[in-house]
């Protein structure tokens, strides 16, 4: 993990009382998050971080990728 990733994690965790709920961030209701939806919920998200989270490289984060990002500490847990 790079210093940049650690900084992004710290910034995401420090967001003031912002609950990251993937279902509410999914504005088009397709069950996945694209970069714009994730950045709307977590403005400090970079394209580089999104690409790292998008394991299957389809341009979207599905529930498994979001869960893996949370487990790895790259995304805040729901309700945090």
Secondary structure, 3 states (H helix, E strand, C coil): CCHHHHHHHHHHHHCCCCCCCHHHHCCCCCCCECHHHHHHHCCCCCHHHHHHHCCCCCCCECHHHHHHHHHCCCCCCCCC
